[in-house]
Amino acid sequence: MARAVWKGVLRFAQAAVPVKLYSAVADRGIHFRLLHADDLVPVEQRYVDPRTGEQVPRARLRRGYRLDGNTLVVLEQTELEAVEPESSRTIEVRRFVEPRAIDHRWYDRPYWLGPDRDPRSYGALTAALADLGFEGVARWVMRKRAYVGALRVERGRLALITLRSADEVVETGELEAPTGREPTGQEMEMARRLVDALSGDWEPADWSDEHRERVLELVEAKQAGRTVRIEDYRSAPTAESDLEQALAASLQAARAGSAVA
């Protein structure tokens, strides 16, 4: 059973709905401990003055913000605390936008919103948003950090997805304009046939983290005192060819049921 990571009140206009926030994703990455090679004891991270080699206690650490060159602006903890956003338990919906007005570049981390003490209000709000088909844009403060997020209905539940700020998103105008010839009619037809051959349903289980699985297999084998033969992964070499030849080869592989790199 999922556990709530935060509680608050979803508010817009005069409506207020108590909600619980649940993480919609889980970290399944491989994390290692660094060990001393001689005795395999876990090592600790310490802060050291590079000029003297002496360890610096945490109480003597300060934060510095690097400007151009080697200039650092030193900030005290009290100064940083003074500019922290004011603590709040309110998720304030500021605006409603058309579906897909916010594209995938802006999305950061997804959360589920569940009811807290008032399931009837939660259900009514969810049904209303689903019927209208709009997405809300909300602001809130959680754990001393201000967030902007997109509020939407997914599978009968409210989802809240944090959004990146404007200066984090790279616009296409900042990229070099594409150059090259237009594809021929034959190439376009082969591309359509390739897309059709590879079309299918989205099955998340088919797209597992193969590297993670290989590492866990190795860990399990070593824990049991076994050895496991792991072949080095090498991507298939790709010979240079024109677009028509590449499409023809890809189409043949797709028809044969082979994976296309």
N, C-alpha and C positions, 0 to 999 in steps of 0.2 A: 504494500500500500504506500502510495506516494505521501511524503510529508510536506506540509506547507513551509516555505522558507520565509514568509513575510505576510503580515496582515494589514489591510487598509480599507479605505472606503472609496468606491468608484463613484464619482460625482460629476454630474453635468446639469446645468440650470438648477432646478430645485430638487432634482432626484438624487438620492444617495443610497447606494447599495453596498453593504459590507461584503468584502471578498477576501479570499485567501489566495496567495500567490504560490504557484508550484512551478518548479523548473520543468521545462518541456524537453530538455536534453540532459544526457548524463555523460560525464567524462569516462570513456573507456580506453583512454590511451595507455601506453606502456610507460611506467615510471620506474626508474632504477635508483637504488641507493649507491653512492660512491663508497668504495671500500679501500682500506689500506692493503696493498698487494702482499705485504709480508705476513700479516696476521688476520686479514679479512675483517678487521674491525671497522664499522661505519665511521667515516671521517666527518668532522664538523666544519661548518663555514665560519670563518672568523674575519674580522675587518682589521687590516694591517696598514700602518703608515709606511708607504713604499720608501720613504727617505731613511727611516730609522729601523724598520723591520719590527717595530713594537706593535702589539695588539692594541686596538682602540676600543674602549668600552662603549657600549651602545649609548650611554648617557652623554658621551662626548661627540656623538655624531651630529652633523648638521646637513641640511638639504641644500644643494646648489643647483640652480637652473642655468644651463649653458647657453650663452649667446653666441654670436659670430666669433670665430677664432677660439681663443682660450679663456675668454671672459666668463666668469661665473658670478651669478647673483645669489648671495646667501640668504636663505629664508628661515626664520625661526619658527618653531612649532606653534607658538602662540599666534604668530602672524598667519600661518596657514589655517589654523582653527578659526580665526576671525573671518576668513572669506569662505568658509564652508557653507553650503546651502542650509537654510533653516530646516530643522527636522520636522517632518510631517507624516501623516498617515493617509493623506488624500491623493487619490489618482484623479486628477482633474481633466476631463475631456474638454478640450478647447475648440475643436472643430470637427466637422464631418466632411469626408471627401468621397468622390466617386470610387467605385471598386477599381483596383489596379492603378490608381493615381500615383501610388507609391510603388516604384519598381524594386526588384530584388537587390539592387546595389545598396539600398538604404537599410535593409534588414540586418540586424546584428544577432540578438539572442532571444529565443522564444520562451514564453511562459504561458501556463494555463492559469486562468482565474476561476476559482470555485466559490460557491456561496459560503458565507460565514454568518450563521444565526438567522438568516432571512432567505431561505430557498425560494419563496414565492416571488419576491422582488427580483432575485437573480434570474429566475425562469422567465418572468415577464420581460425583463430587459433583453435577455438573449433572444427571445422570440421576436421582439420588436426590431432589433437590429438585423436579424436574419430576414425578416419580411421586407425591410427597407433596402437592404443590400449595401448600406454605406459602411465605410470604415471610419472609426474615430481616431483623432490625433490627441494624445494625452500627455500631460506632464506629471511627474511625481518625484519625490526624494526618497531614496532607500539606502540605508547604511552610509550616510554622509555623502551621497552622490546624487546629482540631479540627472533625471532621465527624460527622454522623449520617446514615446512609443506609439505603435499602431494597434488600435483595438478592433478586433474583428471576431466573427463567429466561425468556428471550425467544428464540424461534427456535433453540433448542438451544444457546444461549450464556448465560453469566451476565451479568446487568446489575446495576449498582450505581447507584442514583439518590440524590443528596444530598437531604436533607429540611430544610425550614425549621424554625426553632425555634418553640416554642409561642407566644411573644409576637409572632411575625410573622404569624400566621394570624388573620384576623378571623372570629369566629363569627357565625352568623346572629342570635344573641340581641342583638348590638350594633347591628343594623339596625332601622330603623323597620318596624313590622309592616305588611304590605300591606293595603290597603283596597280596597273596590269591590264591585260586585255579582258574583254567580256567573254564568258564561256560560250561555246558553240551550241547549236541546237542539239547535237548529238550528246554533248557533255551534260546538258541540262536534263535530257531524257534519261541518261544513265544515272544521274544523281537522284532523280525522282524514283527510279526503280530501286536504287540502293536504300533510300529512306523507307520505301514501302517494305523492302525485305527485312529491314531491321526494326520495323514498327512493332509495338507490343505494349502490354500493360506494365506499369511500374511495380516491381516486386522488390522491396527494400532488402529482403533476405538474400537476393541474388548479388548484392553489391557489398559484401562484407569486407572488412579490413584484413586483407591477406597477410600483410606483414605482421599484424598483431597476432593472428592465429599461428603463424610460424614461430614467433617468439614464445608464445604460451605453450606450444607443443614442445619446444626445446626445454623450457623450464620444467614442465611436467616429466619429461624423460629424464632429465638430470636429477630431479628430486627422487625419482624411483630407482636411480642407479643405472639407468639404461643409456645407451648412446643412440642418437638419431642422425641419420644421414640427411643433410639438408643441402640441396643443390643450389648453387648460386643462381640468383635471378638475373637473367639477361634479356633485355628487350630484343625483339626480332630486328635485325638490320633492315634498313629501308634503302633500296636503291633509288637513285634519282630517275624520275620518269615524268612524262607529261601528264596533264590532268586526265586525259582520256584513258591512258594506260592504267593510272592509279585507280580510277573509278571502276574500270573493267575488272581489275584484280580484286578490289574490295567487294564488288558485286558477286564475283565467283566464290569468294570466301564466305560471304553471308549466306549464299544459297547452300553451301556445303555444311553450314552450321558451325563454322569456325569463328573464333573470336577475332575481332578486328582491332588492331592496336591503335 
